[in-house]
């Protein structure tokens, strides 16, 4: 059993060496894109929530 674990870990190590890791600039760019996209979506959802809340309030008053 320990031999299988050892082989598995050696294979994992070999596969990790094949991975092409992103550069710092790519990570920063992707992170900024995610933050901006999240902000835009949250503003749109907040705006829709406000519009629907206002509409329902006027409808049922």
C-alpha positions as CSV (number, residue, x, y, z in Angstrom):
1,X,0.0,0.0,0.0
2,X,2.8,2.4,0.9
3,X,4.4,1.7,-2.4
4,X,1.2,2.7,-4.3
5,X,1.1,6.0,-2.3
6,X,4.8,6.6,-3.1
7,X,4.2,6.0,-6.8
8,X,1.1,8.2,-6.8
9,X,3.1,11.1,-5.2
10,X,5.9,10.7,-7.7
11,X,3.4,10.9,-10.5
12,X,1.8,14.0,-9.0
13,X,5.2,15.6,-8.7
14,X,5.9,14.8,-12.4
15,X,2.6,16.3,-13.5
16,X,3.1,19.4,-11.4
17,X,6.4,20.1,-13.2
18,X,4.4,20.0,-16.5
19,X,2.0,22.8,-15.4
20,X,2.5,26.2,-17.1
21,X,1.9,28.6,-14.2
22,X,0.5,32.0,-15.0
23,X,2.8,35.1,-14.7
24,X,2.2,37.6,-12.0
25,X,0.9,40.2,-14.6
26,X,-1.7,37.7,-15.9
27,X,-2.9,37.0,-12.3
28,X,-3.2,40.7,-11.5
29,X,-5.1,41.4,-14.8
30,X,-7.5,38.5,-14.2
31,X,-8.1,39.5,-10.6
32,X,-8.8,43.1,-11.7
33,X,-11.2,41.9,-14.4
34,X,-13.1,39.7,-11.9
35,X,-13.4,42.6,-9.4
36,X,-14.6,45.0,-12.0
37,X,-17.1,42.4,-13.4
38,X,-18.4,41.7,-9.9
39,X,-18.8,45.4,-9.2
40,X,-20.7,45.9,-12.5
41,X,-23.0,42.9,-11.8
42,X,-23.7,44.0,-8.2
43,X,-24.6,47.5,-9.4
44,X,-27.0,46.1,-12.0
45,X,-28.6,43.7,-9.6
46,X,-29.0,46.5,-7.0
47,X,-30.5,48.8,-9.7
48,X,-33.0,46.0,-10.7
49,X,-33.8,45.4,-7.1
50,X,-34.5,49.0,-6.5
51,X,-36.7,49.3,-9.7
52,X,-38.7,46.1,-8.8
53,X,-39.1,47.2,-5.2
54,X,-40.3,50.6,-6.2
55,X,-42.7,49.2,-8.8
56,X,-44.2,46.7,-6.4
57,X,-44.5,49.4,-3.7
58,X,-46.4,51.6,-6.1
59,X,-48.5,48.7,-7.4
60,X,-49.7,47.6,-3.9
61,X,-50.1,51.0,-2.3
